[in-house]
Amino acid sequence: MTMNAEQFAAANKAAVDSLLSVANTALASAERIATLNLDTARSVIEDTAANAKALMGAKDVKEALSIQAALAQPNVDKAMAYSKSVYEISTETQEELTKMVEAQFGDFQKTVADMLEKAAKSAPAGSDVAVAAVQSAIAAATSAFDNMRKSAKQMTDMAQSNLVAATSATTKAAKKVSK
């Protein structure tokens, strides 16, 4: 069974399109992270200047400690918001890439199954065992891919739960410190 020029060109185009989609997704994610980092850096500089002014305006040590305690919670909240934003960008990127891989794998599976079906129809007598072996290998690969996808989903869900728990614990601790 040979691949004609049209099939070869279509396969090459699909591969290039797939690579471009992955590259564009990665670049969009990098751009979002860079924007978040620049906005965060700008905010940190502004907040640091305002906080320094507030602390320098304190009349005594007690007032300085009071100001510093009052500034702790907003800083913790901003740090947690930053972490959550990075996590969300990463998760969205991972989900987009997973969808692309799943689509590519589905297309690949369909193509291989079609080719295998055509090969089985034109195969000489007695090649049923070889065809069955290839079909078994495809089924095993599909099962392995599904297991990897499920594991990745479980890890993403666990990371989300851990982030929520860490955010909650950090916020509670910061509130206790500021009181």
Summary of the structure (lengths in Angstrom):
residues: 179
radius of gyration: 27.6
end to end distance: 76.2
largest distance: 97.1
contacts: 419
relative contact order: 0.09
helix: 92%
strand: 0%
